[in-house]
Amino acid sequence: MPTRRQLLSGAAVAAGVAALPPAEQAYAEAAQAHGGGSLFPLGVASGDPLPHAVILWTRLIRDGLRRPVEVEWQVAKDERFRRIVRHGRTIARPELAHSVHVDARGLDDGHEYFYRFRALGRISPTGRTKTAGPAGTLRFGVVNCQDFQNGYWPAYWGLAAEDLDVVVHLGDYIYEYDPSSRFADRRHTTPATPGIDQLVTLDDYRARHAQYKTDPALQAAHAAFPWIVTWDDHETENNYAGLIDEIDDTGAKRQTLAQFTRQRAAAYQAYYEHMPIRADLRPGRADLRIFRRFDFGRLLRLNVLDTRQYRSDQPGGFPGDFGLAAAGETNTGTLTGEHQESWLRAGLDHSPARWNVVAQQVMMSRIKFPNPTGAPVPPIVANLDQWDGYAPQRARFLNYLADKRVENPVILAGDIHSTWFSELRTDFDRPELKPVAVEFTATSVSSDFPIAFDAPLKQVNPTLNPHVRYFDGSRRGYLRCLVTGGAWHTDVRTVDTIDVRETPVTTSSSWTVEAGTNVLTR
């Protein structure tokens, strides 16, 4: 019997062959001996679990593959596929990069399953998944920001070994930058237009997604659990807003509205092609709705937002992320767009859940930063790419939570490559007010946080940001959450280095929120 890591990191091809009926086993072994595993080099994944359905994903890649390919899929209750409960056939089409999205339905709620694909005489690795369903306990991981060039992903080996029901990815799954890495085997693919430090064409984005998916640790984490994903900016381009190109772009990097619309359409299609997501893609269109909702019985409702596609431009016209807080305080723009904001409120208004979660990309907490340039004027700045750049909308939302008495709201965020746990208030200048929500911001898997900022922020947070109960910018990793009807428990799971492929994951800190309090305690 293979170990769990072998099963979930690619060696499961052999396990899948052994599980076949004898009449098919010799054929499959022969196919494998002639490169059978090479048809599925990006592994398998599942996602968007519903009580009776889950998306199953893979992508076929082989030199010279140009035509549509019939793909068989199987779902079983056991890892040796002796109890197959659902199976079928689908077509992997070249216009979608031979990606496969199977919406496997008719499953039992809250149940563990195993799945695999077969095409052209090859058998894919085996994946494990689980449907949503009523439960007294939910265990899930929170990850984001995995810059391939910045280092390896030992955190994903740790994540794959956890006992989880689902993983939530909050964006920056790929990065768009040109090849440049201190690791010889971590250099980005070369885009069609090198030198402008961004991807442009559909082939550019497909190649970059495929490169990221070849990482064995990421494949293991995908094969171990269903994922619920959303994008941030780097899946398209840093700091874009709606159909507005990055403000810092000049010269050849600067794009017209029509050019950026085509780029975004390519980025969104490649994202869909490589993610286990339930979405209605229309190739060539620059829009793709990915905000959606998941219920885990009456325990937890998960509202997944898209704070890039519909946002108005970052205020103030400052280069980069940082600028005067006043620009965000007077910004009448939006992070979500009016329709998504109404959708979110409707889901919270009528939620049956004990815990109401908003999973989105950027930190909602107000954060006062010492000027990162070291300049004395202004001494304090804000990150205007976060909710601090859209303070009126944030105030509107936090007051809504208070007025409607939404039960146990929890905000999940990423993007900033560091860990922040905060209590959210309708007025951050009045610490005596009761919190209306808590926020857990996860550190990155590998993306860089300037270590020079770590100690100064730890020093000033108690004074400038007293609602921040925990901060750490020194470590990479993920969050592990355990939710029951009575409490929410979050562990900060981190590694000491990303300079090696594998290193132990440890718990840096643990925090709890008792139901009904919106208060963080160690």
Residue, then its C-alpha position, 0 to 999 in steps of 0.5 A: m500500500p503506498t504512503r499517503r504522500q506517494l498516493l497524493s503526489g504522483a506515484a498514485v499512477a501505479a496505485g491506479v493501475a493496480a486497482l484495475p480489473p485484471a482484463e485491463q491491468a496488463y494494457a494499462e501497465a503497458a501504457q504506463a511503461h511507454g510514458g503513461g504518466s506523461l499525459f497528466p504532468l500537471g496532476v489532478a485537482s478537485g474543487d468547489p464542493l457542494p453537498h452532492a457534487v464536486i468539480l474534478w480537474t485535470r489537463l492533458i499535455r502531450d507533444g503534437l496533441r491537437r485534436p479533441v480527446e475523449v476522457e473517462w472519469q471515475v469516482a469511488k469510495d475507496e482508493r483502490f476503486r473497488r466501489i465506483v459510485r460515479h463514472g462518465r466520459t467527457i471531451a478535452r478540447p484543444e481550444l481549452a488547452h485540453s483541460v477537463h472540468v467534470d461536475a461530478r454529481g449525485l454524491d453523498d453529502g459530507h463524504e470522502y471520495f477518490y477520483r481519477f481520469r483515463a485517456l489515450g491508454r493512460i491513467s492519471p494520478t489518483g486524487r482524494t476529495k470530499t463533498a460539503g455537508p452537515a458536520g459538527t466540525l470543519r477543518f480547512g486550510v487558507v493559502n495564498c501568494q506563491d511566487f515560484q521564483n522567490g523560493y520553494w514550497p515546503a509549506y505545501w508538503g505540510l498542507a498535504a499531510e494535514d487532516l482537512d476537509v477543504v483548502v481555500h486559496l485567496g489569490d496570487y496563484i501565479y506571478e506574471y513577472d519575467p524570468s529572474s530567480r536566485f534558484a536555477d530551477r525556479r526561473h519563470t517561463t519566457p513570455a512572448t514579449p520579454g522585457i516588459d515584465q508581464l504576460v500578455t497572450l493566452d499562451d503566456y498565461r497557459a505556460r506560466h500556469a502549467q509551470y506552477k502546476t508542475d511543482p510536486a508539493l502543489q500537486a500533492a496539496h491539490a490531490a489531497f483535498p478539494w480547493i475553493v479558489t479565487w484570484d487576486d491581481h497577479e493572475t492577470e497583472n499587478n495592481y490592476a483594477g477592473l479594466i485599468d492597467e497598472i498605474d506604474d506602467t510606462g512605455a511598452k508596458r502601458q496598454t490601452l483599454a482595448q489591449f488590456t481587455r484582451q490581456r485580461a480575457a487571456a488571463y481569465q481563460a488560462y485561470y479557468e483552464h487550470m483551476p478546479i472551479r465551477a464557472d461559466l467561461r466564454p472564451g475571448r470574453a474579458d469577464l468571468r464571474i467567480f464570486r460564489r457561495f458554499d454552505f457546510g451544513r448549518l455550521l459555516r457559510l463561505n462567501v468567496l469574493d472577487t475584489r479585482q474584476y469589479r473594483s474602481d481604480q486605487p485612489g490618489g494616483f500614487p505609485g505602488d501600494f502606499g499613499l496618504a490615508a486621506a485618499g482612501e478615506t474620501n474614495t467613493g469607489t468600490l472594491t467589489g462593485e455594486h452587484q457583488e456587494s448586494w449579493l454579499r449582503a443578501g447571503l449574510d441577511h438570510s444565512p442559516a449558518r453559525w459562522n459567516v465567512v467572507a473569503q477575499q483577497v486584501m486586508m480589511s483592517r485599517i493599518k497605519f504603516p510607518n513610511p516604508t521609504g524611511a522619509p519623515v514626510p509623511p510619517i504614516v501611510a496606508n496601503l491603498d490597494q487594500w480596503d484602506g483605499y476604499a474606507p467608505q465601503r469598508a465602513r458601510f460593510l462593518n456598520y451593516l454587520a453591526d446593524k444586522r447583527v450578523e452571526n459570527p462574521v469572520i473575514l479571511a484575507g491574504d495578499i500582504h505576505s505576512t500574518w495579521f489577526s485583527e478585531l474589526r470595529t466600526d470605528f478603529d479610533r475607538p478601541e472601547l467599541k465591541p468588535v463586529a468581526v474578526e479577520f485572519t490574514a494568512t502569510s504567503v506560501s513563498s512570496d516575499f515580505p521585506i524582513a526589514f519591515d517586520a521588527p518596526l511593525k511589531q514595535v508600532n502595532p500596539t500604538l498605531n494599530p491596537h486592533v491587531r492582536y497578532f502580526d508576523g512578517s518573518r515566516r511563510g506558510y498557511l493557516r489551519c482552521l478548526v471550526t465548531g459550533g462553539a469556537w473557531h480555532t486558527d493555527v499559524r503553520t509556518v516553515d523556517t525557510i523556503d530555500v529548500r524543497e522540504t522542511p518541517v512545518t510547525t505551529s507559530s501561534s494559535w488563536t481562538v474566537e468563542a462564538g458570539t464574541n468577535v474577540l481573539t484570544r490566544 
